[in-house]
Amino acid sequence: MLRYTGLVVISALLIVVHVVVCLFLIIVVLLQSGKAADLAGAFGGMGSQTAFGPRGSATLLSKATTISAIIFMLTSIALSIVATRGAGVSSAPVLERHGGAKTTTSAPATPQPAQQKK
């Protein structure tokens, strides 16, 4: 029977939440219309908008975008913290910790003295 540590369960849940938030964020961003979505925006005109665009009341899509972006950043930070804690700190090289190829070092070969021509 497999025993899962708390770190494995937390990282699996964080990954699932992160992927769901990523997909939701992609959908919400693609559903929003641009600020200059009229014909004047196609030719670079701003119409009657100010330099940075009018700041009206936030729509449901913009609020959902903000909340999902915050959750995305928090899950990204949490996943990086969990990954570094799961890696552990060891003084052994990475290849030796994971059972990789072990190299042996030998003394350098001593050169043979050159034979003089007679």
C-alpha positions as CSV (number, residue, x, y, z in Angstrom):
1,M,0.0,0.0,0.0
2,L,1.3,3.4,-0.9
3,R,1.8,6.0,1.8
4,Y,1.6,9.6,0.7
5,T,3.4,12.3,2.7
6,G,1.7,15.6,3.4
7,L,4.1,17.3,0.9
8,V,3.0,15.1,-2.0
9,V,-0.7,15.6,-1.3
10,I,-0.3,19.4,-0.9
11,S,1.7,19.6,-4.2
12,A,-0.9,17.5,-6.0
13,L,-3.7,19.7,-4.8
14,L,-1.8,22.9,-5.7
15,I,-1.1,21.6,-9.2
16,V,-4.8,20.8,-9.8
17,V,-5.9,24.2,-8.5
18,H,-3.1,25.9,-10.6
19,V,-4.2,24.2,-13.8
20,V,-7.8,25.0,-13.2
21,V,-7.0,28.6,-12.5
22,C,-4.8,28.8,-15.6
23,L,-7.6,27.5,-17.8
24,F,-10.1,29.8,-16.2
25,L,-7.8,32.8,-16.6
26,I,-7.3,32.0,-20.3
27,I,-11.0,31.8,-20.9
28,V,-11.8,35.0,-19.0
29,V,-9.1,37.0,-20.8
30,L,-10.2,35.8,-24.2
31,L,-13.9,36.7,-23.4
32,Q,-13.1,40.3,-22.7
33,S,-13.4,42.9,-25.5
34,G,-10.6,45.4,-25.9
35,K,-11.0,49.0,-24.9
36,A,-10.7,50.2,-28.5
37,A,-12.9,47.5,-30.1
38,D,-14.7,49.9,-32.4
39,L,-13.7,50.9,-36.0
40,A,-11.6,53.8,-34.8
41,G,-9.5,51.4,-32.7
42,A,-8.5,49.5,-35.9
43,F,-6.9,52.6,-37.3
44,G,-5.2,53.7,-34.1
45,G,-7.8,56.3,-33.1
46,M,-8.9,56.6,-29.5
47,G,-12.2,58.2,-30.3
48,S,-13.6,60.1,-27.4
49,Q,-11.5,58.2,-24.8
50,T,-8.8,59.9,-22.7
51,A,-5.1,59.0,-22.9
52,F,-5.4,56.0,-20.6
53,G,-9.0,55.1,-21.4
54,P,-12.0,55.8,-19.3
55,R,-12.2,54.2,-15.9
56,G,-15.7,53.0,-15.5
57,S,-17.1,50.6,-13.0
58,A,-15.4,47.2,-13.1
59,T,-17.3,44.5,-14.9
60,L,-17.8,41.0,-13.7
61,L,-15.2,39.8,-16.2
62,S,-12.5,42.3,-15.1
63,K,-13.1,41.3,-11.4
64,A,-12.9,37.6,-12.3
65,T,-9.6,38.3,-14.2
66,T,-8.1,40.2,-11.2
67,I,-9.1,37.5,-8.7
68,S,-7.9,34.6,-10.9
69,A,-4.6,36.4,-11.6
70,I,-4.1,36.8,-7.9
71,I,-4.8,33.1,-7.3
72,F,-2.5,32.2,-10.2
73,M,0.4,34.1,-8.6
74,L,-0.3,32.7,-5.1
75,T,-0.4,29.1,-6.4
76,S,2.8,29.7,-8.4
77,I,4.6,31.0,-5.3
78,A,3.2,28.1,-3.2
79,L,4.3,25.5,-5.8
80,S,7.8,26.9,-5.9
81,I,8.1,26.8,-2.1
82,V,6.8,23.2,-2.0
83,A,9.2,22.2,-4.8
84,T,12.2,23.6,-3.0
85,R,11.2,22.0,0.3
86,G,10.7,18.7,-1.4
87,A,14.1,18.8,-3.0
88,G,15.9,18.7,0.3
89,V,19.4,19.9,1.0
90,S,22.2,17.4,0.8
91,S,26.0,17.7,0.5
92,A,26.2,14.8,-2.0
93,P,26.2,15.6,-5.7
94,V,23.0,15.3,-7.6
95,L,24.1,12.2,-9.6
96,E,25.1,10.4,-6.4
97,R,21.8,11.2,-4.7
98,H,19.7,9.9,-7.5
99,G,21.8,6.8,-8.2
100,G,23.4,8.1,-11.4
101,A,26.7,7.1,-12.9
102,K,29.5,7.2,-10.4
103,T,32.8,8.4,-11.7
104,T,36.1,7.2,-10.4
105,T,39.2,9.3,-10.6
106,S,42.5,7.9,-11.2
107,A,46.0,9.4,-11.0
108,P,47.2,11.0,-14.1
109,A,49.5,8.9,-16.3
110,T,53.1,9.7,-16.0
111,P,54.8,10.4,-19.4
112,Q,57.6,8.0,-20.5
113,P,61.0,9.7,-21.0
114,A,61.8,10.4,-24.6
115,Q,64.4,8.2,-26.2
116,Q,67.4,10.0,-27.6
117,K,68.3,9.3,-31.2
118,K,71.9,8.0,-31.7
